[in-house]
Amino acid sequence: MATYWINYPAEYKKQIKPLLHQQMWLFGRDILCPEGNLLYRYQFTHAHAESRGGSMYTRWEDDRQIVLWGWGIWFGEVEKGAIFVNRYKAKPAFTAVPLLNQTIHRPEDLPRLAHRVGIEAEAQAMRQMWCDLLCWLAGYEAWVLQTVGKTWRQVALKPFNHAVTQMAMVEQLTMQWQTLAEQSQALLIKSY
């Protein structure tokens, strides 16, 4: 039986991994913004962490669900499925389950996920949702800059020891995500 997956060139992985790790840090800092929790202002709802689990922030956009935890991002679309991206691996895994209908605090409670799928259409859906997620991240960063400005992004990024965006260039975050989204459209789907 054939399997299908997205091929990620080394240079692409070298860019995406640290940028996603940085973005996850920034989400965490945005919760602590002195002007109020930016995730709440961006229409996320919050389910507090259990012991030994992470807080769950959920946003609905029509038929799309975005969920944030400290350990990753869920991006689901009705009739397409969903992807989950681990904070440290920056590689989407697919599930046919499009929406999370229960509170989840640990990665092991997510639906079954796979980097390799048995149907080419699922691999194509995974690649498209990955592109859509990166565009969504670009939009979020544009909103942050418009809402609270460059200074907040610099304050939020300053204590992060693994920053890949220069402090003086934080307004480039939107373009960094947009560029990677465009590159993602061209990622090849391989099969075996």
Secondary structure, DSSP 4 states (H G I P E B T S, - for coil): ---EEE---HHHHHHHHHHHHHHHHHHHHHHT-TT--HHHHTT-EEEPPPTTS--EEEEEETTEEEEEETTEEEEEETTTEEEEEETTT--EEEES-----S---SGGGSPP-BSSBSSHHHHHHHHHHHHHHHHHHHHHHHHHHHHHHHHHHHHHHTT-TT--S-GGGGGGHHHHHHHHHHHHHTPPEEE-
